[in-house]
C-alpha cells in the first residue's frame, strides 16, 4: 500500500497533533515506503526520521525505533498503519507478493507492537492504534490473504488490549477497522486488479484517522468508523459465513478490473 498510505498517514499525524496539542515523529521504511509509524512524544521533538527496514526472518527490529528507546525518549502513542493489499485470484498472484503482504500486515505489526508495548509498560503506559480493516470481519474471495491478515490484526489487538488491562500496564490497544477509504490504495496498479467502488461508499481519510485517535484515547479495544460499516458488521453476524463469503466473492469479482 506504498502509494495509498501517504494520505491517511498525514491525516493520522494531524489528528493526533490536534487532539493532544503535542508534537509527533514519523518513521518511514526507506526501502519499500510500506512501514509507517506515528510516534507521539512527551518531549518537544518534531522531525522526520528515515529508518531501516524490519528483517522479519531474523525477527530483528528497525534500528530507528530501537534507537529512540535507547535515547530515553518516552513513546506515548504508536500507530501501526502499514499495510499491503493485493487483489485477484490467489493462484494467479505471486506467492512472493502474498508472503510480503503477510510480513508487513502481520509480522511487522506484531514486532513493532511488542517492542513498544514492552517499553510503554515499563514507562507507565501509552496508546497503540493498530489499523485493521472491515475486511477482517469476513472472508473475502479475491482478496483472501489481505482479509485474513486483517482478521489477525483485529483478534490480536482485542486480545492484547485485554492482557494490557489485566496486567495494569496503563497501555491501551485499539483496533481500527475502516471500510473503503478515499486514498490512492483504491486505485494502485501495484496491487493487482482494481476494485471499483463508488465515491459515496468511501469515507475520507481525515474522518477515519480522527475516529481512530479518539477511540484509542477513549479506551476502546476496537472501533468501526461510519454507520454503513457498522451495519456491515451486524450483517456478518446475522448470516452464515458461507453466505457472506459468496456475496462478497460475487461483489468483488463484478467490480474488479
Secondary structure, DSSP 8 states (H G I E B T S, - for coil): -TTTHHHHHHHHHHHHHHHH---EEEEEETTTS--EEEEEESSS--EEEEE---BTTTTB--HHHHHHHHTT--EEEEEE------BS-GGGS-HHHHHHHHIIIIIIHHHHHHHHHHHHHHTT-EEEEEE--GGGGS--TTSHHHHHHHHHHHHHHHHHHHHHHHTT--EEEEEE---SEESGGGG-GGGBS-B---GGG-EEHHHHHHHHHHHHHTT-SEE--SHHHHHHHHHHHHS-HHHHHHHHHHHHHHTB-
